[in-house]
Amino acid sequence: MKFSEQLRPPGGVGWRVVGPGLARIPLVRMKTSIVLIFTAWLVCLSEAVAGWASVYPFEQAPIPRPKEGRAGKLDEIFAAKLRQAGLRAANPCSDGVFLRRVYLDAIGTLPMADEAWKFLDDKSPNKRAALIDRLLERPEFADFWGLKWADALRVKSEFPVNLWPNAAQAYDRWIRDCIRENRPLSDFARDLLTASGSNFRSPAVNFCRSAGSREPKDIARMAALVFMGQRAEKWPPAKLDALAVFFSRIGFKKSGEWKEEIVYFDGIDANLAAPVRGTLPDGSHVDFRPDQDPRKAFADWLLTSKASPFAANMANRIWCGIFGRGLVHEPDDMRADNPATCPEALAWLADELTTSKYDLKNLCRIIFNSATYQLSPIPPDGQGHAGDGLFASYPVRRLEAEVLIDAINQVTGATEEYSSMIPEPFTFMPPETRSITLPDASITSSFLETFGRPPRDTGFFSERNDRMTTSQRLHLLNSTHILSKINKSPTLKGLVRREANGGFAVSRLYLTILSRLPTSRELDTIKAHAQIAGGRTGSDIAWALMNTPEFLYRH
């Protein structure tokens, strides 16, 4: 399937990019000078040809063989599945596309212009693998993947979760510290399920407090959703009741400190002289005495039983965190009538996760290094969306709200204001705060609300909305919020000053915004535009490029 474009006469411009996950963008009236910039971008895409030819600058050819090692095994599984379905994989992506993609998927951050140039200029055959290793050790990895876990764990101080600010921020720090230290996901889960203590000083206890109520059934639903990827409200009532037994002895009490709450095992009961039998989700039974915390029995089963879906759920969540959709999709709705699109791949990933002792970075490294991950976003001609579930091409999708505003601020050198206007207490973040590091869903901005940041009310994957809307397009094209960032940008002004002849450093701007160099046709178009735009060339190009799908979407 090729990208297709539709241009209108000068005086207004419209474009339509049809591809996997790309929204149709409506026609927008714009000044004539900007038409030239968009035209350059469209010309670049229109170089696609039918058949197996690569699309410059988004792809490279020829198609590589599956990679060696663990990533190669993953590629073999998908290659076999595609052959069975009579489908082909896309061309491999270009270095520029890979660079931008892996930065966004690993650390939720665009590469700086110098980082982009250094990578593109590097001729070593192992530069992609080396880049992946570096990104996995960057502090932003913990921030970005901590954001994903905070969404699932409902880290929110205000209604309806009501963790309150001190606890929410302690909980968020603990999550990010676990990822920064690369703690095994099994240890991470065990702490969340079995922790006792103060919600300020033992942050993992906030898992029980974030369930919406203190009722055992609600905590059981939360545990099933997060650790099993299942929606317990769809279970038979008796199965949910049985799971709730394992959370029925959790006690909650206040302390003398404001909003502090102690979570503890409330197991001393003189009326319970005999052991209690609990039924696990797989139908097996476990007996525990009145002085034993039943949460530990559930955690033991979850993390050690071959019947437990924990490993498959974690592998599927990691895959979804990288590709934007799970092998089982949605990733928190794993059930018999919603099977994985490639069960062999999910089973292999789950086995790899358990073999590595639930090493998050190890599984990310394998996926990032795979040829499957490094495919172009452009499906082979005529194949369309047929291979989406088998990841025959990279899924195109809009940047998350937090990642998008951080990218805009990075490009322009601007900052954003984040606050929580709900009392107890008001919260204001320092202006240099990055959105992916916000510790609480109650701390927000109008941009995040407009662009679909999840409210974290339910913990469902579907709470995040990354579909492009009319209000979002208008905000990016016409708002003083974005225009002010561009016009006042120290980054753009600095590029203008450094250019010896007074022109604009176009190549560096492309590296800054799109992580690639401009094509010769784009340069020709920009030169023509510069003759009529004068000193506004830089801001015109930046504004135009920041409104293209190439900037707004993962590809």
C-alpha positions as CSV (number, residue, x, y, z in Angstrom):
1,M,0.0,0.0,0.0
2,K,1.4,3.4,-1.0
3,F,1.0,6.7,0.6
4,S,-1.3,8.9,-1.5
5,E,-1.5,12.7,-1.5
6,Q,-4.0,15.3,-2.7
7,L,-3.0,18.9,-3.3
8,R,-5.1,22.0,-3.8
9,P,-4.4,25.2,-5.7
10,P,-2.2,27.9,-4.1
11,G,-4.0,30.0,-1.5
12,G,-5.0,27.0,0.6
13,V,-3.6,23.5,1.1
14,G,-5.0,20.1,1.9
15,W,-3.3,16.8,2.3
16,R,-4.4,13.3,2.9
17,V,-1.9,10.6,3.9
18,V,-3.5,7.2,3.8
19,G,-1.6,4.6,5.7
20,P,-1.7,2.4,8.8
21,G,-3.0,4.5,11.6
22,L,-2.7,7.8,9.8
23,A,-5.7,10.0,10.2
24,R,-7.2,12.0,7.4
25,I,-6.3,15.6,7.9
26,P,-8.9,18.1,6.8
27,L,-8.2,21.0,4.4
28,V,-7.0,24.1,6.2
29,R,-6.7,27.6,4.8
30,M,-3.2,28.8,5.2
31,K,-1.0,31.6,3.9
32,T,0.6,31.0,0.5
33,S,4.1,30.9,1.8
34,I,3.4,27.9,4.0
35,V,2.0,25.9,1.0
36,L,5.6,25.6,-0.3
37,I,6.8,23.9,2.9
38,F,3.9,21.4,2.9
39,T,4.4,20.7,-0.8
40,A,8.0,19.8,-0.2
41,W,7.0,17.2,2.4
42,L,4.3,15.8,0.1
43,V,6.7,15.5,-2.8
44,C,9.0,13.5,-0.5
45,L,6.2,11.0,0.1
46,S,5.1,10.9,-3.5
47,E,8.3,9.3,-4.5
48,A,6.8,6.0,-3.6
49,V,6.4,3.6,-6.5
50,A,4.4,0.4,-7.0
51,G,5.8,-3.0,-6.1
52,W,8.8,-3.6,-3.9
53,A,10.7,-0.3,-4.3
54,S,11.7,1.5,-1.2
55,V,10.2,4.9,-0.3
56,Y,12.9,7.5,0.3
57,P,13.6,8.7,3.0
58,F,11.5,6.3,5.1
59,E,12.8,3.0,3.9
60,Q,15.9,1.2,2.8
61,A,16.5,-1.8,0.6
62,P,17.2,-4.7,0.3
63,I,15.2,-6.6,2.9
64,P,17.6,-8.0,5.5
65,R,17.7,-11.6,6.6
66,P,16.3,-12.3,10.1
67,K,18.8,-11.2,12.8
68,E,20.9,-13.7,14.7
69,G,20.4,-14.5,18.4
70,R,17.2,-14.1,20.4
71,A,15.9,-11.3,18.2
72,G,16.4,-13.6,15.2
73,K,14.3,-16.3,16.8
74,L,11.5,-13.8,17.2
75,D,11.8,-12.8,13.5
76,E,11.6,-16.4,12.4
77,I,8.3,-16.8,14.3
78,F,6.7,-13.8,12.6
79,A,8.2,-14.7,9.2
80,A,6.6,-18.2,9.4
81,K,3.3,-16.7,10.4
82,L,3.3,-14.2,7.5
83,R,4.1,-17.0,5.0
84,Q,1.2,-19.0,6.4
85,A,-1.1,-16.0,6.0
86,G,0.2,-15.3,2.4
87,L,1.6,-11.9,3.4
88,R,4.9,-10.1,3.1
89,A,6.8,-8.0,5.5
90,A,7.5,-4.3,4.7
91,N,10.9,-3.0,3.7
92,P,13.3,-2.2,6.6
93,C,13.1,1.3,7.8
94,S,15.8,3.9,7.1
95,D,18.3,5.0,9.7
96,G,16.5,8.3,10.3
97,V,13.2,6.6,10.9
98,F,14.8,4.0,13.2
99,L,16.6,6.7,15.2
100,R,13.4,8.7,15.8
101,R,11.3,5.6,16.5
102,V,13.6,3.9,19.0
103,Y,14.1,7.2,20.9
104,L,10.3,7.6,21.2
105,D,9.6,4.0,22.0
106,A,12.4,3.5,24.5
107,I,12.6,6.9,26.3
108,G,9.6,8.9,25.0
109,T,12.0,11.6,23.9
110,L,13.2,13.0,20.5
111,P,16.9,12.8,19.8
112,M,18.8,16.1,19.9
113,A,20.1,17.4,16.5
114,D,23.7,16.5,17.4
115,E,22.6,13.0,18.5
116,A,20.8,12.5,15.2
117,W,23.7,13.7,13.1
118,K,26.2,11.5,14.9
119,F,24.0,8.4,14.4
120,L,23.2,9.2,10.7
121,D,26.9,9.8,10.0
122,D,28.0,6.6,11.8
123,K,29.0,3.9,9.3
124,S,29.5,1.0,11.7
125,P,27.2,-2.1,11.1
126,N,26.3,-2.4,14.8
127,K,25.3,1.2,15.4
128,R,21.6,0.3,15.9
129,A,22.3,-2.3,18.6
130,A,24.8,0.1,20.3
131,L,22.1,2.9,20.3
132,I,19.6,0.6,21.9
133,D,22.0,-0.3,24.7
134,R,22.6,3.4,25.4
135,L,19.0,4.3,25.5
136,L,18.1,1.5,27.9
137,E,20.5,3.0,30.4
138,R,19.3,6.6,30.0
139,P,17.3,8.1,33.0
140,E,14.4,8.8,30.6
141,F,13.8,5.1,30.2
142,A,12.6,4.9,33.8
143,D,10.6,8.0,33.4
144,F,8.8,6.9,30.3
145,W,8.1,3.3,31.3
146,G,7.2,4.5,34.8
147,L,4.6,6.7,33.1
148,K,3.1,3.5,31.5
149,W,3.0,1.7,34.8
150,A,1.6,4.7,36.6
151,D,-1.3,4.7,34.0
152,A,-2.1,1.0,34.7
153,L,-1.7,1.4,38.5
154,R,-3.9,4.5,38.7
155,V,-1.4,6.9,40.3
156,K,-3.7,9.8,41.0
157,S,-4.2,11.9,44.1
158,E,-7.8,13.0,43.6
159,F,-11.2,11.6,42.8
160,P,-12.0,8.8,42.2
161,V,-8.7,7.1,43.2
162,N,-8.0,9.5,46.1
163,L,-4.4,8.5,47.0
164,W,-3.8,12.1,48.1
165,P,-0.7,14.1,46.9
166,N,2.0,12.8,49.4
167,A,1.1,9.1,48.7
168,A,0.7,9.6,45.0
169,Q,4.1,11.2,44.6
170,A,5.8,8.6,46.9
171,Y,4.1,5.8,44.8
172,D,5.3,7.3,41.5
173,R,8.9,7.7,42.8
174,W,8.9,4.1,43.9
175,I,7.6,2.8,40.5
176,R,10.3,4.8,38.6
177,D,13.0,3.7,41.0
178,C,12.1,0.0,40.4
179,I,12.4,0.5,36.7
180,R,15.6,2.5,37.1
181,E,17.2,-0.3,39.1
182,N,15.8,-2.8,36.7
183,R,14.1,-4.8,39.4
184,P,12.6,-8.1,38.2
185,L,9.0,-7.6,37.3
186,S,8.1,-10.6,39.5
187,D,9.6,-8.8,42.6
188,F,7.8,-5.6,41.5
189,A,4.5,-7.5,41.4
190,R,5.1,-9.3,44.7
191,D,5.7,-6.0,46.5
192,L,2.6,-4.5,45.1
193,L,0.5,-7.5,46.2
194,T,1.9,-8.1,49.6
195,A,3.2,-4.8,51.0
196,S,2.2,-3.5,54.4
197,G,3.0,-0.2,56.1
198,S,2.5,3.5,55.7
199,N,1.3,4.8,52.4
200,F,4.0,7.5,52.6
201,R,6.9,5.2,53.7
202,S,6.0,1.9,52.0
203,P,4.7,3.2,48.7
204,A,3.8,-0.2,47.3
205,V,0.8,-0.4,49.7
206,N,-0.9,2.2,47.5
207,F,-1.8,-0.6,45.1
208,C,-4.5,-1.7,47.5
209,R,-5.6,1.9,48.2
210,S,-5.9,2.7,44.5
211,A,-8.6,0.1,43.8
212,G,-11.4,2.6,44.2
213,S,-12.6,1.2,47.5
214,R,-11.3,-0.9,50.4
215,E,-13.6,-3.8,49.4
216,P,-11.8,-7.1,48.7
217,K,-13.7,-7.6,45.4
218,D,-12.5,-4.2,44.1
219,I,-8.9,-5.0,45.1
220,A,-9.2,-8.4,43.4
221,R,-10.5,-6.8,40.2
222,M,-7.4,-4.5,40.3
223,A,-5.1,-7.5,40.8
224,A,-6.7,-9.4,37.9
225,L,-6.5,-6.4,35.6
226,V,-2.9,-5.5,36.3
227,F,-1.2,-8.9,36.8
228,M,-3.3,-11.2,34.8
229,G,-4.5,-8.9,32.0
230,Q,-8.1,-9.9,32.7
231,R,-11.2,-8.1,33.5
232,A,-12.7,-9.9,36.4
233,E,-16.1,-8.3,36.0
234,K,-16.4,-10.6,33.0
235,W,-15.7,-13.7,35.1
236,P,-18.4,-15.9,36.7
237,P,-19.3,-14.3,40.0
238,A,-18.1,-17.3,42.0
239,K,-14.6,-16.9,40.5
240,L,-14.3,-13.3,41.5
241,D,-15.6,-14.1,45.0
242,A,-12.9,-16.8,45.3
243,L,-10.2,-14.4,44.3
244,A,-11.5,-11.7,46.7
245,V,-10.8,-14.1,49.6
246,F,-7.1,-13.6,49.1
247,F,-7.6,-9.9,49.8
248,S,-10.1,-10.2,52.6
249,R,-7.7,-9.7,55.5
250,I,-6.3,-6.3,54.5
251,G,-6.7,-3.7,57.3
252,F,-6.6,0.1,56.9
253,K,-6.1,2.6,59.7
254,K,-5.3,6.2,60.1
255,S,-2.2,7.7,61.8
256,G,-1.7,11.1,63.4
257,E,-0.1,12.5,60.2
258,W,-2.3,14.3,57.7
259,K,-3.6,11.8,55.1
260,E,-1.3,9.0,56.2
261,E,-2.9,5.6,56.2
262,I,-1.4,2.3,57.4
263,V,-2.1,-0.9,55.4
264,Y,-1.6,-4.1,57.3
265,F,-2.5,-7.8,57.5
266,D,-5.5,-8.1,59.8
267,G,-5.2,-11.8,60.6
268,I,-5.9,-12.1,64.3
269,D,-9.4,-13.5,64.6
270,A,-10.3,-15.8,67.5
271,N,-13.3,-17.1,65.6
272,L,-11.1,-18.7,62.9
273,A,-9.6,-21.7,64.5
274,A,-9.3,-23.9,61.4
275,P,-7.4,-23.2,58.2
276,V,-9.3,-21.4,55.4
277,R,-9.4,-22.8,51.9
278,G,-8.9,-20.5,49.0
279,T,-9.6,-21.2,45.3
280,L,-7.1,-19.8,42.8
281,P,-8.1,-18.6,39.4
282,D,-7.0,-21.9,37.7
283,G,-9.3,-23.8,40.1
284,S,-6.6,-25.2,42.3
285,H,-6.9,-24.8,46.1
286,V,-4.7,-23.5,48.8
287,D,-5.2,-23.7,52.6
288,F,-3.9,-21.0,54.9
289,R,-4.1,-20.5,58.7
290,P,-5.6,-17.5,60.4
291,D,-2.2,-16.1,61.1
292,Q,-1.1,-16.4,57.4
293,D,-1.5,-13.5,54.9
294,P,-3.5,-15.0,52.0
295,R,-2.1,-12.3,49.7
296,K,1.2,-14.2,49.8
297,A,-0.4,-17.4,48.7
298,F,-1.9,-15.7,45.7
299,A,1.4,-14.0,44.9
300,D,3.2,-17.4,45.1
301,W,0.7,-18.9,42.6
302,L,0.8,-15.9,40.3
303,L,4.6,-15.8,40.0
304,T,5.5,-19.5,40.0
305,S,2.6,-21.6,38.6
306,K,2.7,-22.7,35.0
307,A,-1.1,-22.1,34.9
308,S,-0.6,-18.4,35.8
309,P,-1.0,-15.9,33.0
310,F,1.4,-13.5,34.6
311,A,4.4,-14.0,32.2
312,A,2.2,-13.8,29.1
313,N,0.5,-10.7,30.5
314,M,3.8,-9.0,31.2
315,A,5.2,-9.9,27.8
316,N,2.1,-8.7,26.1
317,R,2.1,-5.4,28.0
318,I,5.8,-4.8,27.1
319,W,5.0,-5.5,23.4
320,C,2.1,-3.1,23.6
321,G,4.2,-0.5,25.2
322,I,6.6,-0.6,22.2
323,F,4.2,-1.2,19.3
324,G,1.1,0.6,20.6
325,R,-1.0,-2.6,20.4
326,G,-0.6,-6.0,22.0
327,L,-0.4,-9.4,20.5
328,V,-3.5,-9.7,22.5
329,H,-5.4,-6.5,22.1
330,E,-6.4,-4.7,24.2
331,P,-3.6,-5.8,26.6
332,D,-5.8,-5.8,29.7
333,D,-8.5,-8.0,28.0
334,M,-6.9,-11.4,27.8
335,R,-9.5,-14.1,27.4
336,A,-10.2,-17.3,25.4
337,D,-12.4,-15.5,22.8
338,N,-9.8,-12.7,22.3
339,P,-6.7,-14.8,21.3
340,A,-3.3,-13.5,20.4
341,T,-2.8,-12.7,16.7
342,C,0.5,-14.7,16.9
343,P,0.3,-17.1,19.9
344,E,3.7,-18.6,19.1
345,A,5.3,-15.2,19.5
346,L,3.5,-14.5,22.7
347,A,4.5,-17.9,24.2
348,W,8.1,-17.3,23.1
349,L,8.2,-13.8,24.7
350,A,6.7,-15.1,27.9
351,D,9.2,-17.9,28.1
352,E,12.1,-15.4,27.4
353,L,10.8,-13.2,30.2
354,T,10.7,-16.0,32.7
355,T,14.1,-17.4,31.6
356,S,15.6,-13.9,32.2
357,K,14.0,-13.7,35.6
358,Y,11.5,-11.1,34.5
359,D,14.1,-8.6,33.1
360,L,12.2,-5.7,31.5
361,K,15.3,-4.3,29.7
362,N,16.3,-7.6,28.3
363,L,12.9,-8.2,26.6
364,C,12.9,-4.6,25.3
365,R,16.4,-5.1,23.9
366,I,15.4,-8.2,22.1
367,I,12.3,-6.6,20.6
368,F,14.1,-3.4,19.6
369,N,16.9,-5.4,17.9
370,S,14.5,-7.5,15.9
371,A,13.9,-7.1,12.2
372,T,10.2,-7.1,13.0
373,Y,10.6,-3.9,15.0
374,Q,12.8,-2.3,12.4
375,L,10.3,-2.6,9.5
376,S,9.0,0.4,7.6
377,P,5.6,1.8,8.5
378,I,4.6,1.5,4.8
379,P,3.1,-1.9,4.0
380,P,4.0,-3.7,0.7
381,D,1.9,-2.4,-2.2
382,G,-1.6,-3.9,-2.3
383,Q,-1.4,-5.5,1.1
384,G,-3.1,-2.7,3.0
385,H,-3.9,-3.4,6.7
386,A,-4.1,-7.2,6.2
387,G,-0.8,-7.7,8.1
388,D,-1.5,-5.3,11.0
389,G,-2.2,-8.0,13.6
390,L,1.0,-9.8,12.5
391,F,3.1,-6.7,12.5
392,A,4.0,-6.9,8.9
393,S,4.8,-3.2,9.1
394,Y,5.4,-0.8,12.0
395,P,2.1,0.5,13.4
396,V,1.7,4.2,12.8
397,R,0.1,6.1,15.7
398,R,0.0,9.6,17.1
399,L,2.4,10.6,19.8
400,E,1.0,10.4,23.3
401,A,-0.1,13.7,24.8
402,E,2.9,13.8,27.2
403,V,5.4,12.9,24.6
404,L,4.1,15.4,22.1
405,I,4.2,18.4,24.3
406,D,7.7,17.4,25.5
407,A,8.8,17.1,21.9
408,I,7.3,20.6,21.0
409,N,9.1,22.1,24.0
410,Q,12.4,20.4,23.1
411,V,12.2,21.7,19.6
412,T,11.4,25.2,20.6
413,G,13.3,25.4,23.9
414,A,10.0,26.3,25.7
415,T,8.5,25.2,28.9
416,E,4.9,24.3,30.1
417,E,2.9,25.0,33.2
418,Y,1.5,22.0,35.0
419,S,-0.7,22.2,38.1
420,S,-3.5,20.6,40.1
421,M,-6.1,23.1,41.0
422,I,-8.0,20.7,43.2
423,P,-7.4,21.5,47.0
424,E,-5.5,19.4,49.5
425,P,-3.2,21.1,48.5
426,F,-2.9,23.1,45.3
427,T,0.1,21.7,43.3
428,F,2.4,23.7,40.9
429,M,5.3,22.1,39.1
430,P,8.6,23.8,38.2
431,P,8.4,25.2,34.7
432,E,11.2,23.0,33.4
433,T,9.3,19.8,34.4
434,R,8.9,17.3,31.5
435,S,5.4,15.9,31.1
436,I,6.5,12.3,31.2
437,T,7.9,12.9,34.7
438,L,4.6,14.2,36.2
439,P,4.0,12.2,39.4
440,D,0.3,12.4,39.6
441,A,-2.6,12.3,37.0
442,S,-4.3,15.2,38.9
443,I,-1.4,17.4,37.9
444,T,-2.2,18.4,34.3
445,S,-2.5,21.2,31.7
446,S,-5.1,22.2,29.1
447,F,-2.8,20.7,26.4
448,L,-2.7,17.3,28.1
449,E,-6.5,17.3,28.5
450,T,-7.1,18.2,24.9
451,F,-4.7,15.6,23.5
452,G,-6.1,12.6,25.3
453,R,-4.0,12.0,28.4
454,P,-5.7,9.2,30.4
455,P,-7.5,10.3,33.6
456,R,-6.4,7.1,35.4
457,D,-9.9,6.5,36.7
458,T,-10.0,2.8,35.8
459,G,-6.5,1.6,34.8
460,F,-7.8,0.4,31.4
461,F,-5.6,0.8,28.4
462,S,-8.5,2.4,26.5
463,E,-8.5,5.4,28.8
464,R,-5.6,6.9,26.7
465,N,-7.0,8.4,23.5
466,D,-4.3,9.0,20.8
467,R,-6.8,9.6,18.0
468,M,-6.4,13.0,16.2
469,T,-9.4,15.3,16.7
470,T,-10.4,18.6,15.1
471,S,-9.7,20.6,18.2
472,Q,-6.2,19.1,18.3
473,R,-5.5,20.1,14.7
474,L,-6.8,23.6,15.2
475,H,-4.7,23.9,18.4
476,L,-1.5,22.9,16.6
477,L,-2.3,25.1,13.5
478,N,-3.8,28.2,14.9
479,S,-3.3,28.5,18.7
480,T,-1.2,31.3,20.2
481,H,0.1,28.6,22.6
482,I,2.1,26.9,19.9
483,L,2.8,30.0,17.8
484,S,4.3,31.8,20.9
485,K,6.6,28.8,21.5
486,I,7.9,29.1,18.0
487,N,8.2,32.9,17.8
488,K,10.0,33.1,21.1
489,S,12.1,30.0,20.6
490,P,15.7,30.6,21.6
491,T,16.6,27.4,19.7
492,L,15.3,28.8,16.4
493,K,16.8,32.2,17.0
494,G,20.1,30.6,17.8
495,L,20.1,28.7,14.5
496,V,19.4,32.0,12.6
497,R,22.3,33.8,14.3
498,R,24.8,31.0,13.7
499,E,24.1,31.0,9.9
500,A,26.9,33.1,8.4
501,N,25.0,34.5,5.5
502,G,21.9,35.3,7.5
503,G,19.9,32.5,6.0
504,F,18.3,29.6,8.0
505,A,20.1,26.4,9.1
506,V,17.6,24.1,7.4
507,S,19.5,20.9,7.8
508,R,19.9,21.4,11.5
509,L,16.2,22.3,11.8
510,Y,15.2,19.1,10.1
511,L,17.5,17.1,12.4
512,T,15.9,18.8,15.4
513,I,12.3,18.3,14.4
514,L,12.2,15.2,12.2
515,S,15.6,13.5,13.1
516,R,16.6,13.4,9.5
517,L,18.2,15.6,6.8
518,P,16.0,17.3,4.2
519,T,15.8,15.9,0.7
520,S,17.1,17.8,-2.3
521,R,13.5,18.6,-3.4
522,E,12.7,19.9,0.1
523,L,15.8,22.1,0.0
524,D,14.8,23.5,-3.4
525,T,11.3,24.4,-2.2
526,I,12.6,26.0,1.0
527,K,15.1,28.1,-1.0
528,A,12.3,29.4,-3.2
529,H,10.2,30.2,-0.1
530,A,13.1,32.0,1.5
531,Q,13.2,34.5,-1.3
532,I,9.7,35.7,-0.5
533,A,9.6,35.1,3.3
534,G,12.7,36.9,4.4
535,G,13.4,36.7,8.2
536,R,10.4,34.4,8.9
537,T,11.8,31.5,7.0
538,G,12.8,29.7,10.1
539,S,9.6,30.0,12.0
540,D,7.6,29.2,8.9
541,I,9.5,25.9,8.4
542,A,9.3,24.9,12.0
543,W,5.6,25.6,12.2
544,A,4.9,23.7,9.0
545,L,7.1,20.7,9.9
546,M,5.6,20.5,13.4
547,N,2.1,20.1,11.8
548,T,3.0,17.2,9.5
549,P,2.1,13.6,10.4
550,E,5.9,12.9,10.2
551,F,6.3,14.9,13.4
552,L,3.0,14.2,15.1
553,Y,3.0,10.4,14.6
554,R,5.2,7.5,15.5
555,H,6.3,5.9,12.3
